[in-house]
Amino acid sequence: MGLDRRDEARALSEELLTNIELSQLPPIDLIRKTSRFARLLDDFDAIEWLSFEITGYEQHRKDSGIPAKPWAAAKRSGRTQLNDEGDTVADTTSVGELQAQVEAARLQLASTADAPISISSANPSQIVGVPRGNTQERVSLNRQLTSSQSMLDRIIGAIHDYVSRKALELRFGSAAESAFDRTRAFTDSALGDLVPDAIGQLAAAFELVTSTNPSHWSDAAAYCRTLIKAVADKLQPAGEDIGGRANGPENYINRLVYWVQQNESSQTKRAVVTSDLEYLGKRLDAFTNAGNKGAHAVVTQTDADRFIIGTYLLISDILRLSVTQPAASETAAHASSEAEVDSPAAETA
């Protein structure tokens, strides 16, 4: 779902919750508005459920009863209940009709109020009875009002529950997007400074992972490996073995691990980044090596998504160190320059 649709859905969810909690809209208008909210989320189950509430259930009724889909919608709306025989039945009265019943009952109740009366008799022996008035009519109207209003409340309650849950999901998703956006802003900038050509590789990986072609997901994993290797080549170029660990061109994980250990003072952070490096590197190498050997390396879209996110966060951690630490090649060049200036040979020359 695009950011524009997500933002619109988030704003609409707040409007809907306010509309429901403050009784600002008639029930049928709330349902129509909630259906629009579901469309913004591409929530097809909710769209189908709400369509029955908008169009009504009676048109779907058959001699054998209500088919499976409208029955499921009625249950979701809280329309089902046990009858006197203990069977589960569904009230299929449309929302518009329920609202009309409530309003009509209220008007009729107001008109059936008994007028003030004064009763007296000139015969002291006569027992004067109070007229029955409209008590029975009011009892019947109250029963109808209570039943219709109760059903409406259950339906609106189901709507409120749905919108509330989706609003929380959108809020959480927004927080996660904001956190990733902040990480991405820093990473894109730092990566562009360190390895300018890597931005194109990263963009290609992001584009490939959205494809529906499975072979593109494997390509996205390969781009992730190439990207991490490019960072390693810049920060810790290949050379002789270091501390018994291979330090060749293909040993990019070893080289990055060594660089992190040399430049991160926190033992905890060193352990975390090193662990992430080794885990992600092994997985990327496994898929790449299998492909190079002609084996069938299965990379699902979920795998590719995790590679992209894992690579992005891993590189971000490394780049946060690199912005305050010089690359190994620069350090070596600087050290060599100082040695030449300080050496007797240089002074003699």
KOLLUMTI-555594 format. One record per residue: x, y, z of N, C-alpha, C in turn; residue in one letter. Coordinates in steps of 0.001 Angstrom, whole numbers, plus 500000, padded with zeros to 6 digits. Layout:
REM residues N
XYZXYZXYZA
...
//
This chain:
REM residues 349
500845498814500000500000500000500000500882501238500000M
500594502200499092501390503409499008501249504275500243G
502248505168500394502244506037501565501034506972501552L
500649507458500362499506508366500282498232507665500755D
498020506435500317496831505681500739496896505370502231R
498078505033502728498221504743504155497924505994504985R
498438507132504540498186508384505268496698508725505250D
496067508531504100494634508819503996493829507880504888E
494222506605504902493520505628505740493698505957507215A
494898506375507597495153506718508997494290507908509424R
494208508924508574493376510090508896491898509699508951A
491477508845508012490075508430507970489708507599509195L
490642506793509682490363505985510879490088506875512091S
490835507958512219490605508887513332489242509562513197E
488893509927511964487574510529511727486463509561512101E
486615508319511662485584507310511924485401507062513414L
486510506943514148486405506701515585485702507861516277L
486013509078515834485330510250516391483848510228516040T
483537509920514780482137509837514341481344508835515166N
481954507679515432481262506631516181481108507007517644I
482196507436518251482187507693519697481345508896520086E
481182509847519152480364511035519439479008510988518741L
478673509836518129477387509654517437477123510782516449S
478109511051515590478002512183514669477334511827513344Q
477260510532513013476689510124511734475648509036511939L
474651508969511070473697507845511112474438506534510847P
473927505422511368474611504135511206474948503770509767P
474017503959508821474283503562507448475415504381506845I
475510505674507218476608506511506722477940506074507319D
477917505648508575479139505132509198479634503889508469L
478709503029508096479083501785507416479658502086506036I
479040503005505317479566503375503993480974503971504122R
481155504787505126482467505411505330483510504359505732K
483094503389506517484000502305506909484361501444505707T
483413501272504785483700500521503570484778501220502743S
484722502527502688485772503291501989487115503100502685R
487095503092504003488308502860504787488903501491504447F
488051500470504356488514499127504014489109499083502609A
488536499844501669489082499886500315490473500498500298R
490697501515501105492029502130501174493065501133501686L
492621500210502535493520499204503089493607497956502218L
492812497908501140492714496696500314492321495496501166D
491437495734502137490960494665503023489688494086502394D
489854493092501540488737492579500753487725491822501605F
488178491184502670487240490507503570486283491509504208D
486836492624504670486001493654505292485081494314504268A
485577494513503057484753495106501999483530494231501739I
483743492913501661482629491988501425481662492001502600E
482189491973503824481344492018505029480468493263505039W
481070494419504804480325495678504870479339495826503710L
479622495162502588478699495261501454477341494666501813S
477329493615502638476049493028503064475297493985503984F
476039494726504803475391495693505692474829496874504906E
475482497210503795475035498345502992473831497960502124I
473919496808501463472855496407500533471747495615501200T
472004495066502375470994494285503072471177492794502866G
470546492015503724470690490558503700469522489845503035Y
468370490476503016467169489790502548467271489314501111E
467953490074500266468065489691498864468899488420498683Q
469671488048499725470510486846499637469833485623500277H
468697485843500893468024484742501574467473483738500562R
467596482459500908467054481378500082466101480538500928K
465430479613500276464497478751501007465208477965502102D
466470477620501827467235476840502801467852477717503893S
467708479035503761468272479954504752469246480928504122G
470195481389504914471171482371504435472430481629503981I
472941481911502785474182481267502321475369481576503230P
476471480896502985477635480956503879478209482372504027A
478389483092502912479051484397502998478219485428503760K
476937485614503431476163486559504237476001486093505683P
475975484781505911475887484284507292477150484675508068W
478315484525507435479568484915508087479583486421508363A
479024487200507421478957488645507619478036488996508784A
476901488288508871475961488535509970476592488207511318A
477364487125511373478050486766512617479077487834512978K
479806488333511987480826489355512244480194490643512754R
478979490924512330478282492137512765477582491960514102S
477592490739514646476908490498515914475414490342515765G
474980489940514579473539489806514324472968488456514776R
473810487491515070473305486174515418472994486070516914T
472015485250517231471626485039518618470816483749518713Q
470625483250519931469847482028520147468376482378520266L
467532481586519600466083481788519742465555480953520914N
464256480964521087463652480244522217463881478741522145D
464097478230520941464324476786520776465794476408520925E
466641477409521150468067477139521298468834477100520000G
468195477486518898468868477514517606469498478885517372D
470636478905516660471285480172516317470623480754515076T
470124481936515197469456482616514080470099483983513899V
469852484581512733470424485892512427469308486882512129A
469430488064512700468501489145512390468984489799511105D
468204489692510035468633490213508733467985491551508396T
467392492200509381466806493523509133467895494491508722T
467657495240507655468679496171507181468942497263508203S
470118497855508130470490498923509059469539500106508932V
469173500430507681468247501542507471466901501276508118G
466422500041508007465134499704508608465227499703510130E
466329499212510674466515499225512123466495500663512657L
467195501554511927467215502949512349465827503570512255Q
465093503223511200463726503743511042462825503251512162A
463003501995512562462206501442513662462502502187514972Q
463748502492515204464129503211516426463501504601516439V
463635505314515317463106506676515263461579506677515369E
460918505723514693459452505655514748458982505338516162A
459660504413516831459272504047518189459423505226519144A
460446506004518969460656507170519833459550508207519634R
459187508433518359458117509393518081456791508909518653L
456509507643518492455246507092518987455197507102520515Q
456358506844521133456393506898522602456069508292523105L
456583509287522394456320510672522806454840511014522672A
454158510400521697452749510731521470451784509899522323S
452313508865522978451429507998523773451485508312525264T
452126509408525594452171509771527017450743510101527482A
450360509606528649449018509849529184448876511301529628D
447726511887529265447456513270529679447131513303531171A
447421514402531838447077514516533267445559514398533454P
445135513631534454443694513462534702443383513755536172I
442147514152536383441661514390537750440371513596537920S
440348512704538914439195511802539097438518512112540431I
437214512284540355436457512528541596435017512024541408S
434308511864542484432921511391542416432118512050543534S
430871512407543218429995513009544237429462511965545199A
429542510677544789429042509591545637430183509075546500N
430131509306547778431236508865548654431368507355548702P
430370506593548307430440505132548357430978504532547056S
431162505364546025431607504857544725433120504681544715Q
433586503520544182435027503279544005435389503722542587I
436235504707542494436614505286541197437912504641540720V
437913504043539547439107503410538977439885504366538093G
441216504127538039442092504949537180442071504362535765V
441846505169534754441849504671533378443179503986533033P
443112502962532226444313502198531888445290502998531037R
444824503952530264445707504782529459446416503974528371G
447624504411528043448382503805526941449542502943527440N
449421502395528625450530501644529211450967500476528341T
450002499680527891450353498511527084451035498907525775Q
450553499980525168451168500445523909452601500887524152E
452813501588525273454165502046525575455102500877525866R
454592499852526543455402498655526804455822498006525486V
454892497895524549455194497291523255456207498128522478S
456021499442522500456950500330521792458335500294522413L
458377500245523737459679500175524423460411498881524064N
459654497796523961460254496514523599460830496569522186R
460078497160521282460549497289519904461765498204519828Q
461707499321520546462821500271520560464086499615521109L
463946498895522202465098498240522826465710497202521898T
464868496408521241465362495362520348466112495948519157S
465506496949518510466134497548517326467409498295517695S
467365499042518805468545499807519215469673498871519639Q
469337497775520302470345496807520713471062496208519513S
470290495874518466470906495309517271471798496332516579M
471322497579516505472149498640515917473440498813516707L
473344498793518024474529498972518865475542497852518640D
475047496635518437475957495516518200476670495671516853R
475934496117515853476541496318514530477582497435514584I
477214498558515186478154499682515294479333499298516181I
479082498467517192480180497987518026481183497178517225G
480683496331516307481576495552515447482374496470514520A
481722497521514014482415498504513170483512499205513969I
483188499618515187484156500321516035485351499423516347H
485088498157516618486168497216516915487094497066515712D
486510496963514523487313496808513308488183498042513062Y
487572499231513131488322500458512857489403500675513912V
489101500382515175490082500560516247491310499690516026S
491088498415515674492209497505515455493058497960514264R
492402498361513190493141498799512014493875500121512277K
493287500990513091493944502257513429495235501999514192A
495218501032515112496426500686515861497488500103514932L
497057499252513994498009498683513037498646499777512193E
497840500743511759498364501843510950499322502707511746L
498991502922513019499858503734513869501198503049514082R
501154501735514333502393500986514507503198500988513207F
502496500759512086503182500762510803503815502106510501G
503150503180510884503691504516510667504955504732511483S
504940504246512732506123504386513587507290503600512999A
507001502381512504508063501563511902508601502228510639A
507704502794509817508136503470508600508992504686508931E
508593505433509956509361506618510342510758506227510796S
510840505151511598512143504690512072513011504248510899A
512412503511509947513184503048508796513568504223507897F
512680505200507762512991506373506936514191507129507495D
514249507254508836515398507936509441516681507153509182R
516599505833509317517769504997509048518171505091507581T
517158505085506716517444505119505281518060506451504866R
517593507552505449518140508867505095519635508923505405A
520005508418506586521426508414506947522203507454506061F
521689506241505872522418505208505137522642505607503690T
521610506145503040521756506553501641522849507612501492D
522849508563502413523839509641502335525253509122502589S
525404508344503678526737507839504031527249506853502992A
526366506007502472526766505025501468527163505721500171L
526443506785499820526780507536498618528152508179498719G
528529508594499918529861509182500110530958508125500090D
530674506961500693531700505923500801531852505123499513L
530728504669498973530749503853497747529687504396496791V
529997505434496040528980506081495184528254505123494252P
528978504136493711528339503211492767527344502279493443D
527395502176494773526546501217495481525079501630495491A
524803502921495372523412503382495395522620502749494257I
523247502629493082522578501999491956522281500536492232G
523217499846492880523008498440493227521862498281494211Q
521806499198495174520752499143496181519392499401495546L
519340500386494652518081500685493963517634499488493123A
518594498824492474518254497658491662517700496531492525A
518304496339493702517830495292494610516411495572495064A
516121496831495408514775497202495839513766496968494722F
514154497251493487513232497072492363512997495583492086E
514052494786492172513933493357491886513066492635492905L
513133493071494171512415492345495213510904492540495092V
510461493563494376509028493788494185508477493026492978T
509378492380492219508959491655491024508189490391491403S
507405489905490457506697488639490656507475487469490047T
508643487765489481509489486742488869510457486188489912N
510369484904490271511242484326491304512735484494491022P
513133484486489740514553484629489425515066486002489835S
514194486990489842514600488331490253514888488395491745H
514225487536492526514481487546493977515894487035494259W
516345486038493478517724485563493608518707486659493210S
518351487412492165519211488522491734519304489583492831D
518197489827493535518211490809494617519171490370495717A
519183489063496033520104488547497048521545488741496594A
521811488522495303523168488703494767523594490164494868A
522668491079494610522986492504494729523344492861496172Y
522636492250497123522938492516498537524358492087498866C
524758490922498373526120490424498610527141491361497986R
526877491784496748527791492694496055527935494012496802T
526817494472497364526826495741498086527684495647499357L
527503494575500123528297494413501348529775494262500993I
530070493544499927531456493360499501532085494692499089K
531302495549498427531828496855498022532204497695499241A
531382497620500299531693498348501536532967497788502165V
533097496451502160534300495819502719535540496220501933A
535435496248500600536581496623499770537054498034500077D
536121498896500433536481500280500716537060500443502124K
536432499789503097536854499964504486538060499097504847L
538108497865504355539189496939504693539563496153503436Q
540413496743502598540772496086501336541409494721501563P
541329493870500548541906492527500631543414492613500781A
543956491633501473545406491590501696545804490269502309G
546903490288503030547368489067503686546438488706504846E
546505487432505229545680486956506331545953487755507597D
544895487993508375545011488769509616544566487896510775I
545464487678511725545113486907512914544610485521512600G
545158484910511566544740483560511209543457483504510411G
542883484637510079541641484676509300541951485114507874R
541344484421506919541556484743505507541119486175505232A
541900486868504439541638488289504186541657488581502684N
541267487556501886541317487704500443540116488438499880G
540044488601498555538955489336497904537560488786498226P
537431487470498331536119486885498603535803486756500087E
536767487102500926536566487003502381536071488336502929N
535022488862502289534552490188502656533964490239504066Y
533363489149504523532810489130505881533946489179506896I
535005488369506695536160488408507588536748489805507673N
536849490449506513537458491781506489536612492803507242R
535290492723507049534410493657507761534402493369509262L
534416492093509635534462491739511056535714492313511696V
536838492155511011538101492697511541538006494216511674Y
537432494862510648537350496332510686536463496805511843W
535328496135512045534433496492513138535133496314514479V
535857495201514637536544494947515896537607496003516193Q
538183496550515135539209497576515326538628498962515584Q
537394499189515188536840500548515237535656500730516177N
535157499666516768534046499779517717534575499505519123E
534450500498519994534981500355521352534066499535522254S
532764499509521934531827498773522768531863497285522429S
532172496481523442532230495030523218530870494481522809Q
529800495022523407528452494557523077528113494848521622T
528378496068521180528093496430519792528942495614518831K
530206495386519186531066494566518325530467493179518152R
529998492610519265529438491261519216528175491214518367A
527314492238518520526052492262517780526298492397516279V
527125493380515894527376493616514470528106492428513855V
529063491867514589529801490707514083528873489528513860T
527971489299514813527016488194514677526114488395513468S
525602489623513309524741489922512157525497489730510843D
526747490186510819527563490056509614527740488597509211L
528144487789510183528437486390509881527170485634509462E
526046485930510138524800485234509800524317485604508402Y
524245486911508125523753487352506821524717486941505720L
526023487069505991527015486703504982526937485239504596G
526770484359505584526673482926505288525451482616504437K
524331483250504733523108482996503966523262483499502531R
523812484706502375523994485249501023524976484403500229L
526068483973500881527057483142500189526457481805499778D
525607481236500652525011479938500352524168480007499084A
523344481052498961522504481187497765523357481481496528F
524350482356496690525189482721495547526028481551495071T
526642480835496006527483479693495636526672478587494983N
525453478374495483524602477356494873524290477718493431A
524002479004493203523716479449491840524926479309490927G
526128479608491461527346479498490657527647478053490271N
527221477113491123527469475687490853526359475055490017K
525396475867489646524306475340488835523220474674489638G
523309474752490953522286474147491803521052475042491818A
519951474468492262518692475212492314518581475912493666H
519005477164493710518954477932494958517612478640495039A
516752478200495928515414478769496038515443479982496948V
515150481136496385515032482366497160513592482835497035V
512856482785498117511477483254498093511457484773498185T
510298485356497913510189486807498033510384487237499480Q
509936486393500417510158486695501832511655486693502147T
512398485712501590513856485689501768514471486982501245D
514052487356500038514617488558499419514313489798500242A
513084489884500758512724491019501618513638491088502837D
513865489926503453514711489890504649516156490234504308R
516638489802503148517990490154502734518135491666502571F
517146492273501919517193493715501690517212494471503022I
516255494138503900516159494837505177517392494568506032I
517815493284506078518987492937506877520232493636506372G
520409493671505057521567494341504474521547495830504788T
520374496420504673520247497853504910520612498201506353Y
520068497458507301520330497750508705521779497451509076L
522332496382508509523721496016508793524676497082508270L
524453497487507033525318498520506458525175499830507221I
523967500114507684523750501334508472524611501318509733S
524639500163510434525463500055511643526943500274511330D
527393499693510231528804499822509856529125501251509440I
528216501861508686528467503218508202528464504244509330L
527729503975510392527750504900511528529127504921512183R
529854503817512045531246503809512500532155504483511484L
531877504240510204532778504733509165532780506247509044S
531678506906509465531654508371509343532602509026510324V
533013508293511360533955508844512341535311508170512272T
535424507098511420536684506374511293537134506396509837Q
538424506626509542538911506583508160538941505160507636P
538818505011506343538931503693505734540333503154505936A
540452501818505893541747501198506150542795501651505150A
542402501822503896543348502242502863543861503640503151S
542965504516503642543377505875503965544288505876505179E
543999505021506166544819504942507363546222504473507011T
546297503446506134547596502926505735548400503971504979A
547726504715504101548417505744503327548931506845504238A
548090507204505230548471508267506161549669507830506995H
549629506551507454550733506046508266552019505997507460A
551920505592506188553100505523505326553699506898505116S
552817507907504955553285509282504751554025509789505965S
553496509495507143554148509939508368555508509271508534E
555583507968508156556842507240508300557920507850507414A
557524508270506192558496508861505277559014510205505796E
558147510980506379558541512300506880559459512169508087V
559168511179508951559903511051510201561197510256510032D
561387509557508910562557508677508777563820509473508498S
564987508970508972566264509659508689566534509788507212P
566106508764506451566350508816505008565658509998504396A
564453510267504852563705511384504304564378512693504676A
564847512751505899565490513997506344566784514210505565E
567560513112505328568829513230504585568599513724503181T
567499513142502585567202513557501223566853515031501196A
//
